[in-house]
Amino acid sequence: MSERARWYVVHTYSGYENKVKANLEKTIENRNLHDLIHDVQVPMEEVVEEKDGKKKITQKKIFPGYVLVKMVMNDDSWYVVRNTRGVTGFVGPGSKPVPLTDDEVDSMGIVEKPVDIDLEVGETVKIISGPLENFVAIIKEINLEKRKAKALVDMFGRETPIEVDFNQIEKLD
Protein backbone atom coordinates (compact mmCIF):
# COMPACT_ATOMS: atom_id res chain seq x y z
CA MET A 1 0.00 0.00 0.00
CA SER A 2 1.56 3.26 -1.02
CA GLU A 3 1.87 5.97 1.58
CA ARG A 4 -0.60 8.84 1.52
CA ALA A 5 0.66 12.18 0.26
CA ARG A 6 0.64 14.82 3.01
CA TRP A 7 1.25 18.56 3.06
CA TYR A 8 4.66 19.70 4.31
CA VAL A 9 5.93 23.21 4.93
CA VAL A 10 9.17 24.14 3.20
CA HIS A 11 11.22 27.13 4.31
CA THR A 12 12.65 29.30 1.52
CA TYR A 13 14.75 32.39 1.18
CA SER A 14 12.46 35.39 1.50
CA GLY A 15 11.15 36.45 -1.90
CA TYR A 16 12.02 33.07 -3.48
CA GLU A 17 8.65 31.40 -2.84
CA ASN A 18 7.38 31.57 -6.43
CA LYS A 19 10.80 30.68 -7.84
CA VAL A 20 10.96 27.59 -5.58
CA LYS A 21 7.45 26.62 -6.72
CA ALA A 22 8.44 27.02 -10.40
CA ASN A 23 11.76 25.16 -9.96
CA LEU A 24 10.09 22.32 -8.11
CA GLU A 25 7.31 22.00 -10.70
CA LYS A 26 9.93 21.88 -13.47
CA THR A 27 11.87 19.14 -11.63
CA ILE A 28 8.66 17.13 -11.07
CA GLU A 29 7.91 17.40 -14.79
CA ASN A 30 11.47 16.59 -15.96
CA ARG A 31 11.94 13.62 -13.64
CA ASN A 32 8.33 12.43 -13.82
CA LEU A 33 7.81 12.63 -10.06
CA HIS A 34 4.03 13.29 -10.17
CA ASP A 35 3.36 10.17 -8.10
CA LEU A 36 5.68 11.43 -5.31
CA ILE A 37 5.12 15.18 -5.33
CA HIS A 38 1.48 16.05 -6.04
CA ASP A 39 1.18 19.79 -5.53
CA VAL A 40 3.20 22.90 -4.69
CA GLN A 41 1.49 26.04 -3.40
CA VAL A 42 2.35 29.53 -2.28
CA PRO A 43 -0.80 30.54 -0.35
CA MET A 44 -1.95 34.03 -1.34
CA GLU A 45 -4.67 36.36 -0.11
CA GLU A 46 -6.27 39.39 -1.68
CA VAL A 47 -5.50 42.58 0.19
CA VAL A 48 -7.17 45.94 -0.45
CA GLU A 49 -4.63 48.73 -0.31
CA GLU A 50 -5.42 52.40 -0.50
CA LYS A 51 -2.94 54.63 -2.28
CA ASP A 52 -3.58 58.25 -3.21
CA GLY A 53 -7.26 57.79 -2.37
CA LYS A 54 -7.58 54.85 -4.81
CA LYS A 55 -8.35 51.34 -3.68
CA LYS A 56 -6.26 48.63 -5.25
CA ILE A 57 -6.51 44.86 -4.75
CA THR A 58 -3.18 43.07 -4.57
CA GLN A 59 -2.16 39.47 -4.00
CA LYS A 60 -0.09 39.05 -0.87
CA LYS A 61 1.70 35.95 0.40
CA ILE A 62 -0.01 34.62 3.52
CA PHE A 63 3.18 32.92 4.76
CA PRO A 64 6.21 34.83 3.41
CA GLY A 65 9.28 32.59 3.28
CA TYR A 66 7.27 29.36 3.08
CA VAL A 67 6.01 27.06 0.35
CA LEU A 68 3.55 24.21 0.91
CA VAL A 69 4.30 20.90 -0.78
CA LYS A 70 1.93 17.93 -0.97
CA MET A 71 4.14 14.86 -1.26
CA VAL A 72 4.75 11.28 -0.32
CA MET A 73 7.72 11.56 2.02
CA ASN A 74 10.61 9.26 1.22
CA ASP A 75 14.36 9.67 0.67
CA ASP A 76 13.92 10.55 -3.01
CA SER A 77 11.17 13.14 -2.59
CA TRP A 78 12.93 14.65 0.45
CA TYR A 79 16.16 14.95 -1.53
CA VAL A 80 14.49 16.57 -4.54
CA VAL A 81 12.67 19.21 -2.47
CA ARG A 82 15.58 19.83 -0.09
CA ASN A 83 17.96 20.41 -3.01
CA THR A 84 15.70 22.78 -4.94
CA ARG A 85 17.32 26.20 -5.35
CA GLY A 86 16.00 28.65 -2.77
CA VAL A 87 14.88 25.97 -0.27
CA THR A 88 16.51 26.24 3.15
CA GLY A 89 14.79 23.23 4.69
CA PHE A 90 11.61 21.56 5.88
CA VAL A 91 9.70 22.80 8.90
CA GLY A 92 9.91 20.28 11.74
CA PRO A 93 12.04 19.42 14.77
CA GLY A 94 15.66 18.80 13.79
CA SER A 95 15.79 17.57 10.23
CA LYS A 96 12.58 15.55 10.43
CA PRO A 97 9.79 17.08 8.33
CA VAL A 98 6.41 16.98 10.06
CA PRO A 99 3.28 16.86 7.88
CA LEU A 100 0.45 19.31 8.51
CA THR A 101 -2.67 17.86 10.10
CA ASP A 102 -5.91 17.89 8.07
CA ASP A 103 -7.20 20.63 10.40
CA GLU A 104 -4.13 22.77 9.76
CA VAL A 105 -4.53 22.29 6.01
CA ASP A 106 -8.20 23.36 6.24
CA SER A 107 -7.43 26.36 8.45
CA MET A 108 -4.76 27.54 6.00
CA GLY A 109 -7.35 27.56 3.25
CA ILE A 110 -5.35 25.29 0.99
CA VAL A 111 -7.44 24.52 -2.06
CA GLU A 112 -6.45 21.20 -3.54
CA LYS A 113 -6.07 21.43 -7.27
CA PRO A 114 -8.36 19.03 -9.08
CA VAL A 115 -6.67 15.98 -10.45
CA ASP A 116 -6.50 16.08 -14.21
CA ILE A 117 -7.45 12.50 -14.90
CA ASP A 118 -9.33 11.68 -18.04
CA LEU A 119 -11.19 8.58 -16.87
CA GLU A 120 -14.80 7.53 -16.84
CA VAL A 121 -16.67 4.74 -15.08
CA GLY A 122 -17.09 1.85 -17.51
CA GLU A 123 -13.90 2.70 -19.40
CA THR A 124 -11.34 -0.01 -20.15
CA VAL A 125 -7.77 0.63 -18.99
CA LYS A 126 -4.45 -1.21 -19.02
CA ILE A 127 -2.54 -1.65 -15.78
CA ILE A 128 1.01 -0.42 -16.39
CA SER A 129 2.69 -1.18 -13.04
CA GLY A 130 2.36 -3.32 -9.95
CA PRO A 131 1.56 -7.02 -9.55
CA LEU A 132 -1.21 -6.90 -12.18
CA GLU A 133 0.90 -5.20 -14.85
CA ASN A 134 -0.40 -5.74 -18.42
CA PHE A 135 -3.85 -6.80 -17.21
CA VAL A 136 -6.86 -5.02 -18.65
CA ALA A 137 -9.45 -3.65 -16.21
CA ILE A 138 -12.85 -1.95 -16.38
CA ILE A 139 -13.24 1.16 -14.18
CA LYS A 140 -16.11 0.85 -11.69
CA GLU A 141 -15.43 3.80 -9.37
CA ILE A 142 -13.14 6.85 -9.39
CA ASN A 143 -11.87 8.56 -6.22
CA LEU A 144 -10.22 11.88 -7.21
CA GLU A 145 -9.30 12.76 -3.62
CA LYS A 146 -7.28 9.58 -3.09
CA ARG A 147 -6.15 9.45 -6.75
CA LYS A 148 -7.38 5.86 -6.97
CA ALA A 149 -9.83 3.88 -9.07
CA LYS A 150 -11.74 0.71 -8.30
CA ALA A 151 -11.82 -1.63 -11.25
CA LEU A 152 -12.64 -5.18 -12.28
CA VAL A 153 -9.93 -7.43 -13.71
CA ASP A 154 -10.72 -10.65 -15.54
CA MET A 155 -8.62 -13.22 -13.67
CA PHE A 156 -8.96 -16.97 -14.07
CA GLY A 157 -12.27 -16.54 -15.86
CA ARG A 158 -13.90 -14.37 -13.19
CA GLU A 159 -14.05 -10.64 -12.55
CA THR A 160 -11.97 -9.64 -9.53
CA PRO A 161 -12.33 -6.19 -7.91
CA ILE A 162 -9.07 -4.27 -7.42
CA GLU A 163 -7.98 -0.78 -6.39
CA VAL A 164 -5.26 1.02 -8.37
CA ASP A 165 -3.55 4.40 -8.21
CA PHE A 166 -4.10 6.66 -11.20
CA ASN A 167 -0.41 6.40 -12.05
CA GLN A 168 -0.74 2.60 -12.37
CA ILE A 169 -3.21 2.72 -15.27
CA GLU A 170 -3.45 4.10 -18.74
CA LYS A 171 -6.35 4.40 -21.14
CA LEU A 172 -6.69 1.99 -24.00
CA ASP A 173 -7.17 3.78 -27.31
C-alpha positions as CSV (number, residue, x, y, z in Angstrom):
1,M,0.0,0.0,0.0
2,S,1.6,3.3,-1.0
3,E,1.9,6.0,1.6
4,R,-0.6,8.8,1.5
5,A,0.7,12.2,0.3
6,R,0.6,14.8,3.0
7,W,1.3,18.6,3.1
8,Y,4.7,19.7,4.3
9,V,5.9,23.2,4.9
10,V,9.2,24.1,3.2
11,H,11.2,27.1,4.3
12,T,12.6,29.3,1.5
13,Y,14.8,32.4,1.2
14,S,12.5,35.4,1.5
15,G,11.2,36.4,-1.9
16,Y,12.0,33.1,-3.5
17,E,8.7,31.4,-2.8
18,N,7.4,31.6,-6.4
19,K,10.8,30.7,-7.8
20,V,11.0,27.6,-5.6
21,K,7.4,26.6,-6.7
22,A,8.4,27.0,-10.4
23,N,11.8,25.2,-10.0
24,L,10.1,22.3,-8.1
25,E,7.3,22.0,-10.7
26,K,9.9,21.9,-13.5
27,T,11.9,19.1,-11.6
28,I,8.7,17.1,-11.1
29,E,7.9,17.4,-14.8
30,N,11.5,16.6,-16.0
31,R,11.9,13.6,-13.6
32,N,8.3,12.4,-13.8
33,L,7.8,12.6,-10.1
34,H,4.0,13.3,-10.2
35,D,3.4,10.2,-8.1
36,L,5.7,11.4,-5.3
37,I,5.1,15.2,-5.3
38,H,1.5,16.0,-6.0
39,D,1.2,19.8,-5.5
40,V,3.2,22.9,-4.7
41,Q,1.5,26.0,-3.4
42,V,2.4,29.5,-2.3
43,P,-0.8,30.5,-0.4
44,M,-1.9,34.0,-1.3
45,E,-4.7,36.4,-0.1
46,E,-6.3,39.4,-1.7
47,V,-5.5,42.6,0.2
48,V,-7.2,45.9,-0.4
49,E,-4.6,48.7,-0.3
50,E,-5.4,52.4,-0.5
51,K,-2.9,54.6,-2.3
52,D,-3.6,58.3,-3.2
53,G,-7.3,57.8,-2.4
54,K,-7.6,54.9,-4.8
55,K,-8.3,51.3,-3.7
56,K,-6.3,48.6,-5.2
57,I,-6.5,44.9,-4.8
58,T,-3.2,43.1,-4.6
59,Q,-2.2,39.5,-4.0
60,K,-0.1,39.1,-0.9
61,K,1.7,35.9,0.4
62,I,0.0,34.6,3.5
63,F,3.2,32.9,4.8
64,P,6.2,34.8,3.4
65,G,9.3,32.6,3.3
66,Y,7.3,29.4,3.1
67,V,6.0,27.1,0.4
68,L,3.6,24.2,0.9
69,V,4.3,20.9,-0.8
70,K,1.9,17.9,-1.0
71,M,4.1,14.9,-1.3
72,V,4.7,11.3,-0.3
73,M,7.7,11.6,2.0
74,N,10.6,9.3,1.2
75,D,14.4,9.7,0.7
76,D,13.9,10.5,-3.0
77,S,11.2,13.1,-2.6
78,W,12.9,14.7,0.5
79,Y,16.2,15.0,-1.5
80,V,14.5,16.6,-4.5
81,V,12.7,19.2,-2.5
82,R,15.6,19.8,-0.1
83,N,18.0,20.4,-3.0
84,T,15.7,22.8,-4.9
85,R,17.3,26.2,-5.3
86,G,16.0,28.6,-2.8
87,V,14.9,26.0,-0.3
88,T,16.5,26.2,3.2
89,G,14.8,23.2,4.7
90,F,11.6,21.6,5.9
91,V,9.7,22.8,8.9
92,G,9.9,20.3,11.7
93,P,12.0,19.4,14.8
94,G,15.7,18.8,13.8
95,S,15.8,17.6,10.2
96,K,12.6,15.5,10.4
97,P,9.8,17.1,8.3
98,V,6.4,17.0,10.1
99,P,3.3,16.9,7.9
100,L,0.4,19.3,8.5
101,T,-2.7,17.9,10.1
102,D,-5.9,17.9,8.1
103,D,-7.2,20.6,10.4
104,E,-4.1,22.8,9.8
105,V,-4.5,22.3,6.0
106,D,-8.2,23.4,6.2
107,S,-7.4,26.4,8.5
108,M,-4.8,27.5,6.0
109,G,-7.3,27.6,3.2
110,I,-5.3,25.3,1.0
111,V,-7.4,24.5,-2.1
112,E,-6.5,21.2,-3.5
113,K,-6.1,21.4,-7.3
114,P,-8.4,19.0,-9.1
115,V,-6.7,16.0,-10.5
116,D,-6.5,16.1,-14.2
117,I,-7.4,12.5,-14.9
118,D,-9.3,11.7,-18.0
119,L,-11.2,8.6,-16.9
120,E,-14.8,7.5,-16.8
121,V,-16.7,4.7,-15.1
122,G,-17.1,1.9,-17.5
123,E,-13.9,2.7,-19.4
124,T,-11.3,0.0,-20.2
125,V,-7.8,0.6,-19.0
126,K,-4.5,-1.2,-19.0
127,I,-2.5,-1.6,-15.8
128,I,1.0,-0.4,-16.4
129,S,2.7,-1.2,-13.0
130,G,2.4,-3.3,-10.0
131,P,1.6,-7.0,-9.5
132,L,-1.2,-6.9,-12.2
133,E,0.9,-5.2,-14.9
134,N,-0.4,-5.7,-18.4
135,F,-3.8,-6.8,-17.2
136,V,-6.9,-5.0,-18.6
137,A,-9.5,-3.6,-16.2
138,I,-12.9,-2.0,-16.4
139,I,-13.2,1.2,-14.2
140,K,-16.1,0.9,-11.7
141,E,-15.4,3.8,-9.4
142,I,-13.1,6.8,-9.4
143,N,-11.9,8.6,-6.2
144,L,-10.2,11.9,-7.2
145,E,-9.3,12.8,-3.6
146,K,-7.3,9.6,-3.1
147,R,-6.1,9.4,-6.7
148,K,-7.4,5.9,-7.0
149,A,-9.8,3.9,-9.1
150,K,-11.7,0.7,-8.3
151,A,-11.8,-1.6,-11.3
152,L,-12.6,-5.2,-12.3
153,V,-9.9,-7.4,-13.7
154,D,-10.7,-10.6,-15.5
155,M,-8.6,-13.2,-13.7
156,F,-9.0,-17.0,-14.1
157,G,-12.3,-16.5,-15.9
158,R,-13.9,-14.4,-13.2
159,E,-14.1,-10.6,-12.5
160,T,-12.0,-9.6,-9.5
161,P,-12.3,-6.2,-7.9
162,I,-9.1,-4.3,-7.4
163,E,-8.0,-0.8,-6.4
164,V,-5.3,1.0,-8.4
165,D,-3.5,4.4,-8.2
166,F,-4.1,6.7,-11.2
167,N,-0.4,6.4,-12.0
168,Q,-0.7,2.6,-12.4
169,I,-3.2,2.7,-15.3
170,E,-3.4,4.1,-18.7
171,K,-6.4,4.4,-21.1
172,L,-6.7,2.0,-24.0
173,D,-7.2,3.8,-27.3
